[in-house]
Amino acid sequence: MRAAVLAGYGGVDQLELREVAEPKTGLGQIKVDVVGASINPIDWKLRKGAKRPGMNLELPAILGRDAAGKVLEVGSGVRRFRAGDRGDGLVMGAYGKRVVANEEAWAEVPMNLDLGDAAAIPLVALTGAQLVDEGVRPHAGDLVLVTGALGGVGRVAVFVAKSRGAKVWVGVRAAQRESAAALGVEGVVALDDKVDCRRLPTLDGIADTVGGPTTQRLLERVRPGGSVGTVVEEPSGARERGVEVRHIWAHQDADRLASMVRAVAEGTLVIPIAGRLPLSEIREAQDLAEKGAGGKVLLRL
């Protein structure tokens, strides 16, 4: 099968199109003919040699966490899918024409959602949802700040926090205020304005996608006993302030992914797409995404 393969650690020149062996379907697994994949920050971090728990690469390797396509085969024990179904999943090796993953990785794609575009959803949707539900754990009425709210993960975190009954503020750059207000939130704070940050009301929690000194400054606005869910590094001094910190790595969750896919299909959740490139332009696609495209960069297979 055709795949974009990482030949060695380094720049985008290490990505090559090759013919590789097709993966085999095992017990409880589903094989999908991939129509679309997407670029995520983890892809270029791994390309450069960054280490991630449970994600050690054996080169040459096929990157890519998001895949959408039609089911080709189902292994013994699979109950929710059959050949011909439309699936969207959080997988390993999505930059290849065929991908195999456990049934729990996959959600069905409604007919009114473009199958290739569905590849924009899995990793950001599961990360954003788990950041709120497993990281912040808000109760109805809690005041929650989502940092980096205009990114894919941030948008999902806003959507999920609101659906849980939280009162949501969002943190963005000052130049993004107008776009952030369109998310329909309680308030917007400019994270690059220290004075504006000090005007924040007392928070019950932060869903953090930014990290660094910015998040550290925000800790003074979190009540003792509050929480920070983060997808980046733990903010220094949080625990000394009595703030609980929970780090989130996205994990497979078929039911949660299915609800996010339905929300996108219904138009209640929007994950912006900045570009759609063929797999043959994998180097250009990763470069575009890494430089900040303002939305998901998709691969068409």
N, C-alpha and C positions, 0 to 999 in steps of 0.2 A: 504494500500500500504506500501511498505518497504521504510524506510527513516532513515537517520542519524540524530538524535535528540540531541540538546544541552539541557541537563537536568538541568545544573546550571552553573554559571560563574566559570571560573578557567582554569585548564589545559586540555589537550586532553582527560583525563580520564572522563571528563564530556560529551563526545560525545558517544551516544549509538545507536545501531541499534534497531529500533522498528517497529511495525506495527501500522500505523496511518490512520485516515480517509482520503479518497481521496478528493482533492479540487473539488469544483463544478464550472462549466463554467457559467459565467454571460454575461450580455450585452456587446458586443464589445470585448469579451475575447476569448482567444485560450487556449485549453488544449493540452499539449504535453506529449507524452510518452518519458521520458528522457533516452537517450542513454549515454550521457556524461555530466559531470559537471566539474568545475575547482576550484582550491583553489586560493583565493586572500588574500592579507594582511587584508582587511576589515573583513574577516571571523574570523581570530584568534584574531583580536582586539575586535570584538564583543564578541567572546567567553570569553575573559578576563574581559569583563564588560565595555569596552570603550563606550562612548555615541556618537552617530552620529545623526545629524539633520534628522528627518523623519524616523529614523531607530530604534526606541525604541522596544526592544524585550519583548515579553510576554512568559516567560518560562513555559513549555518546548517549544523550538523553532527549526525550521529547517533553517539552514544557507544556503548560496550559492547564488551567483549573476549570474553565467553563466550556461545556460542550452542549450543543443542541442538534438534534437530528432525528432520523427514523430508526426505530428498533429493527435490527436484523435477526437477532437470536436472543432467546432467553434460556438461562440455565435451569437445571432442576431446582425446584423449590420456589421459583419466582411466581408470585401470585397476581401482582398488580399490572403487569405488562404482557403484551404479546407482540409478535412480529407485525410491523406496520404502524404501531403506535408512535406518536410524536413525544419525544422525551427531552428534558432539559436537566443537566446534572452538574454536580460538583465532583470533578474527577481528577485523575492524574493523566497527563499525556494527551491533552485536547488538540494539540497542533498536528494531529494525524487524522487521516480519513476515516479510520475506525478506532473506536475506543471501547474499553470494557470497564465496568465498575459495578459494585454491589447494588442491589435493588434499592437500598436506602438512599443511594446517591441521586435518584431520579424522581422528577415530577412530570406529570403530563402537561403538554402544552395545548391550550385551547386553539381551535381552528381559526379564531379571529386574531391571533397573534402571529406575526411573521416568524417562521421557525428559526431563520438565521439570526434575527434580532433577539430572540429569546436567550441567546448566548450571553447577552449583556447582564443577565440577572443573577446566576447562582452565587458566586463568591461574594459580591457586594451585598446581596440581599440577605444571605445567611449571616454574614459578618455584622451587618447593621442590626438585624433582628436579635441576634445572640448578644450583641453588645448591650442592648437595652434589657432584654429579658433575663440574661444570665450575668451580665456585668453590673448594671445599675439596679435592676430589680425594683422599679418604681411601683408605688401604690397610686391608686386614683387620687388626684389632687396634689400629688407631689410636684415640686418645681424642679425641672430637669433642664440642664443646658447641654446642647449638642454642639460640639466644636467641629469646624470644617463641614458645616451643614450642607454646602452646595456640592460636595463630592458625592459619589455614588453611595458609599457606606453611610455618610452623613444624612443623605436624603432618606434612606431607608430607616435609619435610627429615628429621625423626626417622625416619619409615618407611623412607626411601631409605637413610639412613646405616646403619641397623640391617641392612638387606638387603645392604649392601656389606661387612658383617662388622665395622663400627666399634663401639667401645664408646661409647655415647652418654650424655652428661649433658645436662640441659636447664636453661635459665635462665628463670625466671618471677618474678612478684611473690610475696612471702611468703604472701599470702592464697590463692595458687593452688597451693601445694605438693601438696596431696592430689590435686587433679585431674591435675597433671603426673606424679605418681608412677604414676598409672593407665596411662600410656603405656608402661610396662614398660621403663624405662631403668636405667642403672647408678646414676645419682644425680640429685638435684635441688638447684639452688642458687637462693637468693633474690637476684635482681638488685638489689633495693632494700635489701639488707643488706650494707654494705661489708665487715663482718667475715666474713660467710658467703662472700662472693666470694673473700676471701683464703685460704679453706680449700680452694679447688678444687685438684685435682691438676694436674700439668703437662699442658697440652693440646697435641695435634698440630694442632688446627685449630678454627675457630669458623665455624659457619654462622649468619650474623648477620642478623636481621630488625628489630633495635631501633635500633642506631646511637647516636650522641651520646656523652656522657660515660660512660654505662654500658659501652659496648663499649670505650672507650678505657681504662677501669680494668681491664678483663679482659685487656688485652694482656700484662700482667706475668705472666699464667699460661700464655701460649703460648710454647713452646720456640723458640729461634732456628732458623730454617729451616722453621717451621710456616707455616700459611696461614690467611687469613681470606677467606671468600666472603661477600659482602654485597649486599643489595638496597637498601641506603641509602647514606649517605655513607662515604667511606673514613675509618677511625679515625685520628686524628692521632697521629703517632709510630710507626705500625706498621712502616714500612719502615726507620726508624732502628734498630728493634729486630731487624731481620733477618727480619721476618715478611712473607711475600708476600701481597698483597691483590689479589683479583679481583672486579670488580664484575659483577653479573649482571642483564641484561635478558632476560626470558623471550622465547624465540623458538619458532617452530613446529617441532614434531618429532612426526610422526604415530605412530611406533613407541613412543616414550616415553609419549605421551599415551594410547595404547591400553593400555599396561601399567598405567597409573594408573587408567583407567576400569575395567579388569577387577578391580583390587584393591578399588575401591569396591563394585563389583557383588558381589564375593565376601565383603565385610565385613571384609577384613583392613586396609583403610584407611578411616578415618571422617573426613569433612569435615562438621562440624556445620552444620545449616541453622537459621537463626534465624527466618525468615519467608518467606512466599510471598505476593506482592501482584500484582494485575493491572497491566498496562502503564499503564492509566489513572491509577494512583496512583504514577507515577514520581517525583514530587516527594517524597512521603511515604517511598518506598522508599530514595531516596538519602539523605534526612535521617536515617532510621533507621540505615542502614549507617554513615554518617559519624559518628554519635554513639556507635557501638560497640554492635552488637547481640548480640555473643557468638557469632556464626556468620554464614554467608553469607545475604544477603538476595536472594531470587530474584524475578524478574519472570515472570509467566505471560502469554503472548501468545495 
